[in-house]
Amino acid sequence: MGVSLSLASARGIPPRVMALALGTVVLLAAMLAGILLGPARISPGGFLAVLQDLLGIAPLPDAFLRDAAVLGVIRAPRVLLGALVGAGLGVAGATMQGLFRNPLADPGLIGVSAGAALAAVAAIVLGGTVFGTAAGLLGLWLLPAAAFCGGLLATYAMERLGSVGGGADVATLLLAGVAVNAIATALTGVLIFMADDRQARDITFWTLGSLSGARWAHLPVLLVLVGLPMLILCTLARPLNALILGEAEAFHLGLRVDAAKRAAILLSAVAVAAGVGFTGLIGFVGLVVPHLLRLGFGADHRIVLPGSALLGAALLILADLAARSLAAPAELPVGVVTALLGAPFFLWLLRQRMAGAGP
């Protein structure tokens, strides 16, 4: 990326344009790979035939009916779900790193993931006993709805605990997030202890993350709850750039610091809670992607935020492709794949920081 950036600068291409163009190309390539590849391969001819049928250019030949079923029912909603959730995680991670001025921050720092996990586990274990009529009315929507509400409630608790004198001090917010995460994790452990064998399997499946439950009906909800907050977060690039200088300096530049911090936390919580509500817990996307962009294009959030959306979407789509291909016909949890990809990068980053701090 650094080489590409140097070449782009030499040719007069703005770095922001170059970053977004590369990110778009990577995302389109990932989406095409996610649609065509997997245990059931789709030929390019089959894909074009299905596309022509959808556009009304030519009727679908009988030979490609299977391809149309695989694409329409399984692959397309799964790839779009991965793109939306990955983009939300990427932007939320970049926002948290900018807000806390900590390159090791991720969306889980504000308690949203732990809160979503607690509520989801409660829905699995307690189910109809506690939720009663709501469980019957919501049906398959109970788990994502519970996870979404739990993530928001945990974030609200973190924000209230971290507010001092009406302001939101970053260090206090960080400590409050650690406390909320610890409490939610402990309560989740209690519920797991209460679970029977079937519930324990469901909990394990959800907490490891998967895109296998993708449905077309989920996408409009995610467009609102993930796509809209993500777009608004991208407009906070200048406030986050100002916060890099420090809160006092940002205030003297005219930034309403507390309002910007609260908006960043709330929007990140909504995007992440909605995403993990439908996919389960997926780690490292929000940590790795912003770092890759900063290594190649610098710390300007006008580049990092939209770039994190594009590369976060691409990374989760490719991780899901690996999850359903490596152990076919079985399927690995996508959270395991992202951890296997992200943990080595995290260790490399740690070594780089240690080397930079050395004598």
C-alpha positions as a Markdown table, in Angstrom:
| # | Residue | x | y | z |
|---|---|---|---|---|
| 1 | Met | 0.0 | 0.0 | 0.0 |
| 2 | Gly | 2.8 | 2.4 | 0.8 |
| 3 | Val | 4.3 | 1.9 | -2.7 |
| 4 | Ser | 0.8 | 2.5 | -4.3 |
| 5 | Leu | 0.5 | 5.6 | -2.2 |
| 6 | Ser | 3.9 | 6.9 | -3.3 |
| 7 | Leu | 3.0 | 6.3 | -7.0 |
| 8 | Ala | -0.4 | 7.9 | -6.6 |
| 9 | Ser | 1.2 | 11.0 | -5.0 |
| 10 | Ala | 3.8 | 11.2 | -7.8 |
| 11 | Arg | 1.0 | 11.2 | -10.4 |
| 12 | Gly | -1.1 | 13.8 | -8.6 |
| 13 | Ile | -3.8 | 11.4 | -7.4 |
| 14 | Pro | -5.1 | 12.4 | -3.9 |
| 15 | Pro | -4.4 | 9.7 | -1.3 |
| 16 | Arg | -8.1 | 9.7 | -0.3 |
| 17 | Val | -9.1 | 8.9 | -3.9 |
| 18 | Met | -6.5 | 6.2 | -4.2 |
| 19 | Ala | -7.4 | 4.6 | -0.9 |
| 20 | Leu | -11.1 | 4.5 | -1.7 |
| 21 | Ala | -10.5 | 3.2 | -5.2 |
| 22 | Leu | -8.3 | 0.4 | -4.0 |
| 23 | Gly | -10.8 | -0.5 | -1.2 |
| 24 | Thr | -13.6 | -0.6 | -3.7 |
| 25 | Val | -11.7 | -2.9 | -6.1 |
| 26 | Val | -10.8 | -5.2 | -3.2 |
| 27 | Leu | -14.4 | -5.3 | -2.0 |
| 28 | Leu | -15.8 | -6.1 | -5.4 |
| 29 | Ala | -13.3 | -8.8 | -5.9 |
| 30 | Ala | -14.1 | -10.3 | -2.5 |
| 31 | Met | -17.9 | -10.2 | -3.2 |
| 32 | Leu | -17.3 | -11.9 | -6.6 |
| 33 | Ala | -15.2 | -14.6 | -4.9 |
| 34 | Gly | -17.8 | -15.0 | -2.2 |
| 35 | Ile | -20.6 | -15.5 | -4.7 |
| 36 | Leu | -18.7 | -17.9 | -7.1 |
| 37 | Leu | -16.6 | -20.0 | -4.8 |
| 38 | Gly | -17.4 | -22.4 | -2.0 |
| 39 | Pro | -18.3 | -26.1 | -1.6 |
| 40 | Ala | -20.8 | -25.7 | -4.5 |
| 41 | Arg | -18.9 | -23.9 | -7.2 |
| 42 | Ile | -20.8 | -21.5 | -9.5 |
| 43 | Ser | -19.3 | -21.2 | -13.0 |
| 44 | Pro | -18.8 | -17.7 | -14.5 |
| 45 | Gly | -21.3 | -18.8 | -17.2 |
| 46 | Gly | -23.9 | -19.7 | -14.6 |
| 47 | Phe | -23.4 | -16.4 | -12.8 |
| 48 | Leu | -23.8 | -14.4 | -16.1 |
| 49 | Ala | -26.9 | -16.4 | -17.0 |
| 50 | Val | -28.5 | -15.7 | -13.6 |
| 51 | Leu | -27.6 | -12.0 | -13.9 |
| 52 | Gln | -29.0 | -11.8 | -17.4 |
| 53 | Asp | -32.2 | -13.4 | -16.2 |
| 54 | Leu | -32.5 | -10.9 | -13.3 |
| 55 | Leu | -32.0 | -8.0 | -15.6 |
| 56 | Gly | -34.5 | -9.3 | -18.1 |
| 57 | Ile | -31.9 | -9.7 | -20.9 |
| 58 | Ala | -32.4 | -13.4 | -21.5 |
| 59 | Pro | -34.4 | -16.2 | -19.8 |
| 60 | Leu | -32.5 | -18.6 | -17.5 |
| 61 | Pro | -31.6 | -21.9 | -19.2 |
| 62 | Asp | -32.7 | -25.0 | -17.3 |
| 63 | Ala | -29.0 | -26.0 | -16.9 |
| 64 | Phe | -28.4 | -23.2 | -14.5 |
| 65 | Leu | -31.5 | -23.6 | -12.2 |
| 66 | Arg | -29.3 | -25.0 | -9.5 |
| 67 | Asp | -26.9 | -22.1 | -9.8 |
| 68 | Ala | -29.8 | -19.7 | -9.5 |
| 69 | Ala | -31.1 | -21.4 | -6.4 |
| 70 | Val | -27.7 | -21.4 | -4.7 |
| 71 | Leu | -27.1 | -17.7 | -5.6 |
| 72 | Gly | -30.5 | -16.4 | -4.7 |
| 73 | Val | -31.2 | -18.4 | -1.5 |
| 74 | Ile | -27.7 | -18.8 | 0.0 |
| 75 | Arg | -24.8 | -16.9 | -1.5 |
| 76 | Ala | -26.2 | -13.5 | -2.3 |
| 77 | Pro | -27.8 | -12.7 | 1.1 |
| 78 | Arg | -24.7 | -14.3 | 2.9 |
| 79 | Val | -22.3 | -12.1 | 1.0 |
| 80 | Leu | -24.4 | -8.9 | 1.6 |
| 81 | Leu | -24.7 | -9.8 | 5.3 |
| 82 | Gly | -21.0 | -10.2 | 5.6 |
| 83 | Ala | -20.4 | -6.9 | 3.7 |
| 84 | Leu | -22.7 | -4.9 | 6.0 |
| 85 | Val | -21.5 | -6.5 | 9.3 |
| 86 | Gly | -17.8 | -6.3 | 8.3 |
| 87 | Ala | -18.2 | -2.7 | 7.2 |
| 88 | Gly | -19.9 | -1.8 | 10.5 |
| 89 | Leu | -17.2 | -3.5 | 12.6 |
| 90 | Gly | -14.4 | -1.8 | 10.6 |
| 91 | Val | -15.8 | 1.7 | 10.9 |
| 92 | Ala | -16.6 | 1.1 | 14.6 |
| 93 | Gly | -13.1 | -0.1 | 15.3 |
| 94 | Ala | -11.5 | 2.9 | 13.5 |
| 95 | Thr | -13.8 | 5.2 | 15.5 |
| 96 | Met | -12.9 | 3.6 | 18.8 |
| 97 | Gln | -9.2 | 3.8 | 18.1 |
| 98 | Gly | -9.5 | 7.5 | 17.2 |
| 99 | Leu | -11.7 | 8.3 | 20.1 |
| 100 | Phe | -9.6 | 6.6 | 22.8 |
| 101 | Arg | -6.3 | 7.5 | 20.9 |
| 102 | Asn | -5.3 | 3.9 | 21.4 |
| 103 | Pro | -4.3 | 1.7 | 18.4 |
| 104 | Leu | -5.3 | -1.4 | 20.3 |
| 105 | Ala | -8.9 | -0.3 | 20.9 |
| 106 | Asp | -11.7 | -2.2 | 19.3 |
| 107 | Pro | -15.6 | -2.1 | 19.4 |
| 108 | Gly | -15.7 | -4.5 | 22.3 |
| 109 | Leu | -14.0 | -1.8 | 24.5 |
| 110 | Ile | -17.3 | 0.0 | 25.1 |
| 111 | Gly | -19.1 | -3.1 | 26.3 |
| 112 | Val | -21.3 | -3.6 | 23.4 |
| 113 | Ser | -20.1 | -7.1 | 22.5 |
| 114 | Ala | -20.2 | -8.4 | 26.0 |
| 115 | Gly | -23.7 | -6.9 | 26.5 |
| 116 | Ala | -24.9 | -8.5 | 23.3 |
| 117 | Ala | -23.5 | -11.8 | 24.3 |
| 118 | Leu | -25.2 | -11.7 | 27.7 |
| 119 | Ala | -28.6 | -10.9 | 26.3 |
| 120 | Ala | -28.3 | -13.5 | 23.5 |
| 121 | Val | -27.2 | -16.2 | 26.0 |
| 122 | Ala | -30.2 | -15.2 | 28.2 |
| 123 | Ala | -32.5 | -15.5 | 25.3 |
| 124 | Ile | -31.2 | -19.0 | 24.6 |
| 125 | Val | -31.2 | -20.3 | 28.2 |
| 126 | Leu | -34.3 | -18.6 | 29.6 |
| 127 | Gly | -36.2 | -18.4 | 26.3 |
| 128 | Gly | -39.9 | -18.8 | 26.7 |
| 129 | Thr | -39.6 | -19.0 | 30.5 |
| 130 | Val | -38.8 | -15.3 | 31.0 |
| 131 | Phe | -39.6 | -13.8 | 27.6 |
| 132 | Gly | -42.9 | -15.6 | 27.4 |
| 133 | Thr | -45.2 | -14.1 | 24.8 |
| 134 | Ala | -42.4 | -12.0 | 23.3 |
| 135 | Ala | -40.5 | -15.2 | 22.4 |
| 136 | Gly | -43.5 | -16.6 | 20.6 |
| 137 | Leu | -44.2 | -13.4 | 18.7 |
| 138 | Leu | -40.6 | -12.7 | 17.7 |
| 139 | Gly | -39.7 | -16.3 | 16.8 |
| 140 | Leu | -36.4 | -16.3 | 15.0 |
| 141 | Trp | -36.0 | -12.6 | 15.6 |
| 142 | Leu | -35.8 | -13.1 | 19.4 |
| 143 | Leu | -32.0 | -13.7 | 19.4 |
| 144 | Pro | -30.9 | -10.8 | 17.3 |
| 145 | Ala | -33.4 | -8.5 | 19.0 |
| 146 | Ala | -32.1 | -9.5 | 22.4 |
| 147 | Ala | -28.5 | -9.1 | 21.4 |
| 148 | Phe | -29.1 | -5.7 | 20.0 |
| 149 | Cys | -30.9 | -4.5 | 23.1 |
| 150 | Gly | -28.3 | -6.0 | 25.4 |
| 151 | Gly | -25.4 | -4.3 | 23.5 |
| 152 | Leu | -27.1 | -0.9 | 23.7 |
| 153 | Leu | -27.9 | -1.3 | 27.4 |
| 154 | Ala | -24.3 | -2.3 | 28.2 |
| 155 | Thr | -23.0 | 0.7 | 26.2 |
| 156 | Tyr | -25.5 | 3.0 | 28.0 |
| 157 | Ala | -24.3 | 1.7 | 31.4 |
| 158 | Met | -20.7 | 2.2 | 30.4 |
| 159 | Glu | -21.4 | 5.8 | 29.2 |
| 160 | Arg | -23.3 | 6.7 | 32.4 |
| 161 | Leu | -20.6 | 5.1 | 34.7 |
| 162 | Gly | -17.9 | 6.9 | 32.7 |
| 163 | Ser | -19.5 | 10.4 | 32.8 |
| 164 | Val | -18.0 | 12.7 | 35.4 |
| 165 | Gly | -19.6 | 16.0 | 36.2 |
| 166 | Gly | -21.6 | 15.9 | 33.0 |
| 167 | Gly | -18.5 | 15.2 | 30.9 |
| 168 | Ala | -17.2 | 12.0 | 29.4 |
| 169 | Asp | -13.5 | 11.6 | 30.3 |
| 170 | Val | -11.8 | 9.1 | 28.0 |
| 171 | Ala | -9.8 | 7.4 | 30.7 |
| 172 | Thr | -12.9 | 7.0 | 32.9 |
| 173 | Leu | -14.9 | 5.7 | 30.0 |
| 174 | Leu | -12.2 | 3.1 | 29.3 |
| 175 | Leu | -12.3 | 1.9 | 32.9 |
| 176 | Ala | -16.1 | 1.8 | 32.9 |
| 177 | Gly | -16.0 | -0.3 | 29.7 |
| 178 | Val | -13.6 | -2.8 | 31.4 |
| 179 | Ala | -16.0 | -3.0 | 34.4 |
| 180 | Val | -19.1 | -3.5 | 32.3 |
| 181 | Asn | -17.3 | -6.1 | 30.2 |
| 182 | Ala | -16.3 | -8.0 | 33.4 |
| 183 | Ile | -19.8 | -7.9 | 34.8 |
| 184 | Ala | -21.5 | -9.0 | 31.6 |
| 185 | Thr | -19.0 | -11.8 | 31.1 |
| 186 | Ala | -19.5 | -13.1 | 34.7 |
| 187 | Leu | -23.3 | -13.1 | 34.2 |
| 188 | Thr | -22.9 | -14.9 | 30.9 |
| 189 | Gly | -20.9 | -17.5 | 32.7 |
| 190 | Val | -23.7 | -18.0 | 35.2 |
| 191 | Leu | -26.2 | -18.5 | 32.4 |
| 192 | Ile | -23.9 | -21.0 | 30.6 |
| 193 | Phe | -23.7 | -22.9 | 33.9 |
| 194 | Met | -27.5 | -23.1 | 34.0 |
| 195 | Ala | -27.8 | -24.3 | 30.3 |
| 196 | Asp | -28.6 | -27.8 | 29.2 |
| 197 | Asp | -26.6 | -29.6 | 26.5 |
| 198 | Arg | -28.7 | -28.3 | 23.6 |
| 199 | Gln | -28.6 | -24.8 | 24.9 |
| 200 | Ala | -24.8 | -25.0 | 25.5 |
| 201 | Arg | -24.3 | -26.0 | 21.8 |
| 202 | Asp | -26.4 | -23.1 | 20.7 |
| 203 | Ile | -24.5 | -20.7 | 22.9 |
| 204 | Thr | -21.2 | -22.0 | 21.5 |
| 205 | Phe | -22.3 | -21.7 | 17.9 |
| 206 | Trp | -23.5 | -18.1 | 18.5 |
| 207 | Thr | -20.5 | -16.9 | 20.4 |
| 208 | Leu | -18.1 | -18.2 | 17.7 |
| 209 | Gly | -19.9 | -16.3 | 15.0 |
| 210 | Ser | -21.5 | -17.4 | 11.7 |
| 211 | Leu | -23.1 | -15.9 | 8.6 |
| 212 | Ser | -25.1 | -19.1 | 7.9 |
| 213 | Gly | -28.3 | -17.6 | 9.1 |
| 214 | Ala | -28.4 | -14.9 | 6.4 |
| 215 | Arg | -31.8 | -14.2 | 5.0 |
| 216 | Trp | -33.1 | -11.5 | 2.7 |
| 217 | Ala | -35.5 | -10.3 | 5.4 |
| 218 | His | -32.5 | -9.4 | 7.6 |
| 219 | Leu | -30.9 | -7.0 | 5.1 |
| 220 | Pro | -33.3 | -4.1 | 5.2 |
| 221 | Val | -33.0 | -4.1 | 9.0 |
| 222 | Leu | -29.2 | -4.1 | 8.8 |
| 223 | Leu | -29.2 | -1.3 | 6.2 |
| 224 | Val | -30.9 | 0.9 | 8.7 |
| 225 | Leu | -29.2 | -0.2 | 11.9 |
| 226 | Val | -25.7 | -0.7 | 10.5 |
| 227 | Gly | -25.6 | 1.2 | 7.2 |
| 228 | Leu | -27.0 | 4.5 | 8.5 |
| 229 | Pro | -24.9 | 4.8 | 11.7 |
| 230 | Met | -21.8 | 3.8 | 9.6 |
| 231 | Leu | -22.5 | 6.7 | 7.2 |
| 232 | Ile | -22.9 | 9.1 | 10.0 |
| 233 | Leu | -19.7 | 7.9 | 11.7 |
| 234 | Cys | -17.8 | 8.7 | 8.4 |
| 235 | Thr | -18.9 | 12.3 | 8.9 |
| 236 | Leu | -17.1 | 12.4 | 12.2 |
| 237 | Ala | -13.7 | 12.2 | 10.5 |
| 238 | Arg | -12.8 | 15.9 | 11.2 |
| 239 | Pro | -13.8 | 15.7 | 14.9 |
| 240 | Leu | -11.7 | 12.5 | 15.3 |
| 241 | Asn | -8.8 | 14.1 | 13.6 |
| 242 | Ala | -9.0 | 17.0 | 16.0 |
| 243 | Leu | -9.2 | 14.7 | 19.0 |
| 244 | Ile | -5.8 | 13.2 | 18.0 |
| 245 | Leu | -4.3 | 16.5 | 19.1 |
| 246 | Gly | -5.9 | 16.1 | 22.6 |
| 247 | Glu | -9.2 | 17.1 | 24.0 |
| 248 | Ala | -8.1 | 20.6 | 25.2 |
| 249 | Glu | -6.7 | 21.4 | 21.7 |
| 250 | Ala | -9.8 | 20.0 | 20.0 |
| 251 | Phe | -12.0 | 22.2 | 22.3 |
| 252 | His | -10.0 | 25.3 | 21.4 |
| 253 | Leu | -10.5 | 24.4 | 17.7 |
| 254 | Gly | -14.2 | 24.8 | 18.3 |
| 255 | Leu | -15.1 | 21.1 | 18.7 |
| 256 | Arg | -17.9 | 20.2 | 21.1 |
| 257 | Val | -15.8 | 17.4 | 22.5 |
| 258 | Asp | -18.3 | 15.6 | 24.8 |
| 259 | Ala | -21.1 | 15.7 | 22.1 |
| 260 | Ala | -18.6 | 14.2 | 19.6 |
| 261 | Lys | -17.6 | 11.5 | 22.0 |
| 262 | Arg | -21.1 | 10.5 | 22.9 |
| 263 | Ala | -22.2 | 10.5 | 19.2 |
| 264 | Ala | -19.2 | 8.3 | 18.3 |
| 265 | Ile | -20.0 | 5.8 | 21.1 |
| 266 | Leu | -23.7 | 5.6 | 20.4 |
| 267 | Leu | -23.4 | 5.2 | 16.7 |
| 268 | Ser | -20.7 | 2.6 | 17.1 |
| 269 | Ala | -22.8 | 0.7 | 19.6 |
| 270 | Val | -25.8 | 0.6 | 17.3 |
| 271 | Ala | -23.8 | -0.6 | 14.3 |
| 272 | Val | -22.0 | -3.3 | 16.3 |
| 273 | Ala | -24.9 | -4.5 | 18.3 |
| 274 | Ala | -27.1 | -4.9 | 15.2 |
| 275 | Gly | -24.4 | -6.7 | 13.3 |
| 276 | Val | -23.5 | -9.2 | 16.1 |
| 277 | Gly | -27.1 | -9.7 | 16.8 |
| 278 | Phe | -27.5 | -11.5 | 13.4 |
| 279 | Thr | -24.0 | -13.1 | 13.2 |
| 280 | Gly | -22.8 | -13.7 | 16.7 |
| 281 | Leu | -19.5 | -12.5 | 18.1 |
| 282 | Ile | -16.8 | -11.7 | 15.4 |
| 283 | Gly | -13.5 | -10.4 | 16.6 |
| 284 | Phe | -10.4 | -8.7 | 15.2 |
| 285 | Val | -12.1 | -7.1 | 12.2 |
| 286 | Gly | -12.4 | -3.8 | 13.9 |
| 287 | Leu | -8.8 | -4.1 | 15.2 |
| 288 | Val | -7.0 | -5.2 | 12.1 |
| 289 | Val | -8.6 | -3.2 | 9.3 |
| 290 | Pro | -8.0 | 0.3 | 10.6 |
| 291 | His | -4.3 | -0.6 | 11.3 |
| 292 | Leu | -3.8 | -1.8 | 7.7 |
| 293 | Leu | -5.2 | 1.5 | 6.4 |
| 294 | Arg | -3.0 | 3.6 | 8.8 |
| 295 | Leu | 0.1 | 1.6 | 7.7 |
| 296 | Gly | -0.6 | 2.4 | 4.1 |
| 297 | Phe | -2.3 | 5.7 | 4.0 |
| 298 | Gly | -1.7 | 7.5 | 7.3 |
| 299 | Ala | -4.0 | 8.4 | 10.2 |
| 300 | Asp | -6.4 | 10.8 | 8.5 |
| 301 | His | -9.8 | 9.6 | 9.4 |
| 302 | Arg | -11.2 | 11.0 | 6.1 |
| 303 | Ile | -9.4 | 8.0 | 4.6 |
| 304 | Val | -9.4 | 5.6 | 7.6 |
| 305 | Leu | -13.2 | 5.6 | 8.2 |
| 306 | Pro | -14.6 | 4.9 | 4.7 |
| 307 | Gly | -11.6 | 2.7 | 3.9 |
| 308 | Ser | -12.3 | 0.6 | 7.0 |
| 309 | Ala | -15.9 | 0.2 | 5.8 |
| 310 | Leu | -14.6 | -1.2 | 2.4 |
| 311 | Leu | -11.8 | -3.4 | 3.8 |
| 312 | Gly | -13.8 | -4.6 | 6.8 |
| 313 | Ala | -16.6 | -5.8 | 4.4 |
| 314 | Ala | -14.0 | -7.5 | 2.2 |
| 315 | Leu | -12.2 | -9.1 | 5.1 |
| 316 | Leu | -15.4 | -10.7 | 6.6 |
| 317 | Ile | -16.6 | -11.9 | 3.2 |
| 318 | Leu | -13.2 | -13.6 | 2.6 |
| 319 | Ala | -13.2 | -15.0 | 6.1 |
| 320 | Asp | -16.6 | -16.5 | 5.6 |
| 321 | Leu | -15.5 | -18.0 | 2.3 |
| 322 | Ala | -12.6 | -19.7 | 4.1 |
| 323 | Ala | -15.0 | -20.8 | 6.9 |
| 324 | Arg | -17.3 | -22.6 | 4.5 |
| 325 | Ser | -14.5 | -24.0 | 2.2 |
| 326 | Leu | -11.7 | -25.2 | 4.5 |
| 327 | Ala | -13.6 | -28.0 | 6.2 |
| 328 | Ala | -16.3 | -28.7 | 3.6 |
| 329 | Pro | -19.0 | -30.1 | 3.9 |
| 330 | Ala | -18.7 | -28.9 | 7.5 |
| 331 | Glu | -18.4 | -25.2 | 8.2 |
| 332 | Leu | -16.0 | -23.5 | 10.6 |
| 333 | Pro | -17.3 | -20.6 | 12.7 |
| 334 | Val | -16.3 | -17.4 | 11.0 |
| 335 | Gly | -15.2 | -15.9 | 14.3 |
| 336 | Val | -12.5 | -18.6 | 14.5 |
| 337 | Val | -11.2 | -17.7 | 11.1 |
| 338 | Thr | -11.0 | -14.0 | 11.9 |
| 339 | Ala | -9.2 | -14.8 | 15.1 |
| 340 | Leu | -6.7 | -17.0 | 13.2 |
| 341 | Leu | -6.1 | -14.1 | 10.8 |
| 342 | Gly | -6.1 | -11.3 | 13.3 |
| 343 | Ala | -4.1 | -12.8 | 16.2 |
| 344 | Pro | -0.9 | -13.1 | 14.3 |
| 345 | Phe | -1.3 | -9.5 | 13.0 |
| 346 | Phe | -1.9 | -8.4 | 16.6 |
| 347 | Leu | 1.3 | -10.2 | 17.8 |
| 348 | Trp | 3.3 | -8.6 | 14.9 |
| 349 | Leu | 1.9 | -5.2 | 15.8 |
| 350 | Leu | 2.9 | -5.8 | 19.4 |
| 351 | Arg | 6.5 | -6.7 | 18.4 |
| 352 | Gln | 6.7 | -3.6 | 16.2 |
| 353 | Arg | 5.6 | -1.4 | 19.2 |
| 354 | Met | 8.1 | -3.1 | 21.5 |
| 355 | Ala | 10.9 | -2.6 | 18.9 |
| 356 | Gly | 10.0 | 1.1 | 18.5 |
| 357 | Ala | 10.1 | 1.5 | 22.3 |
| 358 | Gly | 13.5 | -0.2 | 22.6 |
| 359 | Pro | 16.8 | 1.5 | 23.2 |
